[in-house]
Amino acid sequence: MRILLAGGGTGGHLFPLIAVAEALRRKDPQIALLLCGRRNSLEQQEADRAKIRFLPLFRQSNRRDNALQMAISLLLAALGVCQCLYRLFRLRPDWVVGSGGYISLPMIAAAKLLGQPYVLLEQNRIPGKVTRSFARSAQAVFLTFPAPAGSLVSERTILVGNPVRQNLFVARSEAREFLGLAPSALLLVLAGGSQGARSLNEFAVSGLPRLLERIPQLEVFWVAGSKHASVYRERLPRHERLQLVDFTTEAPIRVAAADLFVGRSSAGFLSEALVAGVPSILVPYPHAADDHQMANARFLEEAGAAIVVTEDALDTLEATIVVLFQNPQRLEEMRRATAALARPRAASEVAGWLLGQAHATR
């Protein structure tokens, strides 16, 4: 059996595919997996790490700043579709699995043109453009959150949660023991995503030293982003209870051990927080497509698992953190609400569905 995975550009679009690949291998060690994406990219790096055959695509672009960039993006997408048509004709996979985003677009479009069976993974509360455009012809659309009424044209939606990688499944007690945290320590994890978040980073420079002074038992793990960590490290006085890293450092075990997560509400980080059962203060990126980060954040807030602080209210973030750490009962209630939303079997359910459907048609 052969399954082709299409997606990337960001960890949020790539890691669910890796999680499904891991689950497929656990269920069928003989399965042939292929991952297509950009050459010399996060996709290729993760494919090599996971020992998945990598298929490089024409480099795609999502730039739409002006008419010329839009035309270039469309041309690259068309070239990518032609390349994917050739690849699909030669490889003839049993399934194509797309995770949304512009990296997956050429392969999903090619699959639709050839009548190749494909499924889609949608990470956000508001389905993305690729999901909305190709949902009608998909054999299934696997959802992380219930889609708002009228946002998706498909009768084949399956609510499973966001597939997460095996290395995210770390027990809180084990994570804290591994990190050497004292029972009384309060761990705050602050992260803005793989590229960082300027507003959160600027808050951290001024706010974290004050928080460390106000809360003696507080320890902080700050993910500043791969492009910015060195800059902020120079601006921040060294503190024994503060660790500043870029995105490449192992974050899952820190999230598992955390008492509170503060960050963007991208699907990737939310999935890690949900699986770990960590209460969150979410600061949605205000320019995300279709404002999907706000929709993700509000869904968790309505369930009692998170507090939303908007970008224009960041001056309240420090006080909100202090209030939560001063109210252990509220944190515990949020932790229980978070755990209730977690769907740790998402990757296994997607893999089981793919294998079951393939076997049923043979």
N, C-alpha and C positions, 0 to 999 in steps of 0.2 A: 504494500500500500504506500502511496506517495502523497504527501500533503505539502502544498506550497504556501508559505506565509508571506504576506505583503504588508509593510507598514514601517514607520520610523519617523525620522526627523526630530523627534523628542522621545525621551524615555517613556512618557505617558502613552505614546502610540506603539512603542516597541516592546516594552517589558510584558504587557499582557500576551503578546505572541510568544515570547520566550517561555512564559508560564504555561501556556497551552502546549508548547513543544515538549516541555519537561513532563507534563501529565501524559501526553501521548506516548512518550518513551516508557514511562512507568507501566502503562497498560499494554504496550506492544513494542518490545525492545527491537524488533526487526523493521519497524516503520522507517521509511525514507522521508527525511525532512529537508526542505529547502527554504531559504530565506532570501528574499530579494530586497535590495535597497541601494543606497548610494555607496560608491567605492570610497575607501578610506574614511569611513564614517562610524558613528555609534552602532549602526546596523551591522557592519562588517566586523567590528570589534566584538560585539556580543555573539555573533554567529560563530566566530573563531573560538570564543570562550566556551560556548555551549556545544562545539563540535557539530555544527549544522552547516551543510553545504551552502555556500553563499553565491548568489547570482547578482552581479552588479547591473544596475540599470543606468540609462542615460541620466545624468544629473538633472534633477527637477528643480523648479523654482516656484516660490509662492509670492513673489514680489508683485505688487499691484499699485505701486506708488504713482505711476503714470501710464499713459497709453503704450509707450515703448516697452516698459517692463511687463505690462500685461500681455502684449503680443509675444514677447520672448517666452513667458511662462506657458502660454498656450501652445507655442511651437514645440517647446521641450516636452510638454505633455503629449502632443501628437506623436512625436518621435518615440516617446516612451511606450505609447500604446502599440505602435508598430513592432517595436522590439518585443513587447510582451506577447503579442499575437504569435510571433515566431516561437518564442519560448514555450508557450502553452501548446502549440501544435506539435512541437518536438517532445516535450516532457509528458504531456497528457496526465496531469495529476488527478487523483481521485477527488480532491477538494482544493479550492483556493480559500484561504482565510485572510480577510482584510481587517485592519484595525483602524481605518479612517485616516484622515490627513492626506496631504497632497502626495506623499511618497507612495501611498497605496493606490492612488487614483488610476495610473496607467494599467496596472495588473487587473484591477477590478473591472475597469472598462473593457479590457481585452477579454476577460472571462465572460462578461455579458454578451459581447459580440459573437463569441464562439459557442455560446450556450453551455459553457463550462460551469458545473455546480460550484457555487461560492457561498460563503457565510460572512457575516460582518460582526465585529466586536465594537460596541459603542460604549465609551468610557464615561461620558458626561450625561448629566440630567437633560440638557438640550442637545438632541442629536446633531452631529456635525453635517456639513454639506455633502460629503461623500456618502455618509450613511443615508441621508435623506434622498439623495439622487439615485442610489442603487438598491434601496431597501425592497422595492416592489418585486425585483427579480431575484432577490436573495432567497436561498432555501431556508435561512434562519437569520434573525438579527438578535444577538445576545446582548442584553441590556445590563448596565451596572445599576441604574436607578430606573424607577418607573418613568416612562416618557410622558410628558404633558399631553393632554388630549389634543389631537389634531397635528402633532408635531412630526408624525411618522406615518407614511403610507405603507403599511405592511400588516398582514394577518399572521405573520410567522415570528412574532417577537417572543423571546424567552428571557425572563428575568432571572439572571444567575449571579449577578455581582461582577466585579472586575477581577479577572484572573490575576493572581499574584504568584511570584516565584517562591520556590521552596525555602530559600534562605531568609524569607520574611517571617517564617513561622518559628518564632523564638519565644519561649515562655518568659513572662515578666521576671519571675524569680531568678531564672537562669541568666537572663540578660544583666540584671543588677549584680548578681554574684560575679559574672564574668568581668564587669566593669569595675568591680571593687567598691560599689556604692554602699555607704553606711545605711542602715535601716531608716534613719531619720533624714537622709538626704532627699532633697526635692530636685528632680532633674527636669530642666526646661530645654526642649529642642526647638530651635528657631531655624526655619529653612524657607527659601523662596523658590526652589526649583533648581534644575541643572545649571541654568544661566544666572541664578541669583535674582533678587528683586531689589532694585535700588532703594525704594522707599523703606522696605523692611531693614535693609542693611544700614541705612542712615539712622533709623530708629535705634538699631542695635548699638551703634557707636556711642550714642549719648545715653540711651536708656539702660543698657545692660550693666554698666558700672554702678548706676544708682540702685538697680534691683539687687545686685550682689551685696551692696552695702546694707540695704533695708532688710534682706532676708538672709541671715547668716548660714542657714543650711542649704541654700540654693547652689546648684551647679548648672552650668549652661553649656550646651553643645550647639554651636552656631555654624550652619552651612551657608557660606557667603556666595557660593557659585564659582565655577572654575575660572571665570575671567576676572573675578574681583577679590578673591581671598587675600592675595598678596598686598593689594592696595589697602584694604581695611586692616590687615594685620599691622601695618606700619602706623595707622592712625589710632590704634587702640592700645592703651597701656596693658602690659602683661598682668594676668591675674591667674592664680593657681586654680581657681574654680571656674575658669572660662576656657573652653577649647574652640578655636576658630579653624575651620577646614574648608576645602573646596568640595565639589560634588563627588570627587573620585574616592573619598574616604568612605569606609563602610558605615552607612547610616542606619540600616535596618535594626541592628542590635541596640542602638541608642534610642530609636523610636520605641522599640519594645520595652525598654527600661524606663521610659519617660513618664513623668507625672502630668506633663502638659506639653502639647505641641502648638506652636505658633507659626503660621505660614500661609502660603497661597492655598487656594482650594482647587488646584488641578487634580484630576482624577487619580494620577499616580500617587501623590502624597496622601490623598484622602484614603486610598485603598490600604496604604501602609498603616495609617493611623487606625482605621477600622479593624483591620486584622489584629493589631496590637491592643485594641481596646483603649486607646489613649484619648482623653478629652482634648478638645481643640479650641483655639481662638483663630478664626479664619479671616484673612484679609484678601478678598477676591481681587484678582487683577482686573482693573476697570475697563481695559481695552480688549479683553478676550472676545473672540468671535461669538456673536449672539449672546454676549454676556453670560456664557455658560458657567464661568467660575462662580458668579453670584448665585446662579440657580443651584449649583452643587452645594454651596455653602448654606443657603437658606433651607435646603432639604434636611441637612444635618441639624441645623438650628431648630427647626420645627419639631424634630424628633428628640430634642433635648441633649444632643451629643456635642454641640458646639455653640460658640458665641461668635457672631459676625461683627467685625469692626471694619467699616468701609475705609477706603484709602484717604478720604478727606477727614476722617476722624481718628487718625493715627495718634493724635495727642492724648487720646483716652486709653491707648493700649497698655501703657505702663500701669495705670491704676487698675485696669481690668485684670491684669496678671496678678497684682498684689491681692486684690479682693478674692480671686479664686484660691490662691495659696493660703489665704487666711480662713477659708471656708472648706475644710476637708470633706464635709458632708456633701456639698455641692459638687465637688470634684468626683466623689464616688458615684453620685447619681449620674453625672455625665459619662463616667466610665461604663456604667451598666447600660446606659442608652447607646453608647458607641458599640459595645459588644453585641447588643441586640441587632444592630444594623449590619454587622459583619457577615460576609458570605464566604467563608474560607474554602469551600469546595467548588468555587466557580471554575477554576481551570480543569478540575477533574470532570465536572459536568459537561463542559464544552467538549473535552476530549472524548468522553463516553458517547456523547451524541454523534460526533463525527464518525467514530468507529462503528457505532451501531447502525447508522444510516448507510455507511459503505458496505457493511456485511449484508444488510437487508436487500440491497440492490444487486448482489452478485448471484 
